[in-house]
Amino acid sequence: MIRKPIAKGYKDEDYPPIPTRTNRFMRKFWPYQIIRFFVLNLKIMRIIVGGHS
């Protein structure tokens, strides 16, 4: 007799975290996104300029 593996339910750790209300707001808040865009660009430019000197 062949036994089939028993299917078990998923644990809570298997699911992705649900973003909070504040987190969802900040993703859509365009002034914050513009600031983050320039901060990221400054970080990238620092890496590029540092590699060329």
C-alpha positions in Angstrom: 0.0 0.0 0.0 1.4 3.4 -1.0 0.9 6.3 1.4 0.3 9.8 0.1 2.0 12.7 1.9 -0.4 14.6 4.1 -0.9 18.1 2.9 -0.4 20.6 5.7 -1.6 24.2 5.8 0.8 27.1 5.4 2.3 28.8 8.4 2.0 32.6 9.0 5.7 33.0 8.2 5.0 31.7 4.6 2.9 34.8 3.7 4.4 38.2 2.8 4.0 41.0 5.4 1.0 43.3 4.9 2.0 47.0 4.5 0.7 49.3 7.1 -1.6 52.2 6.3 1.2 54.7 6.7 3.4 52.6 4.4 0.8 52.5 1.7 0.3 56.3 2.0 4.0 57.0 1.7 4.3 54.9 -1.4 1.7 57.2 -3.1 2.7 60.5 -1.6 4.5 62.2 -4.5 6.4 64.9 -2.5 8.1 62.1 -0.5 8.8 60.1 -3.6 10.5 63.1 -5.2 12.8 63.5 -2.2 13.6 59.8 -2.2 14.3 59.9 -5.9 16.9 62.7 -5.5 18.5 61.0 -2.4 18.9 57.8 -4.4 20.4 59.7 -7.3 22.8 61.4 -5.0 23.9 58.1 -3.6 24.4 56.6 -7.1 26.4 59.7 -8.2 28.7 59.5 -5.2 29.5 55.9 -6.2 30.1 56.8 -9.8 32.2 59.9 -9.0 34.2 58.0 -6.4 35.0 55.2 -8.9 36.3 57.7 -11.5 38.9 59.5 -9.3 
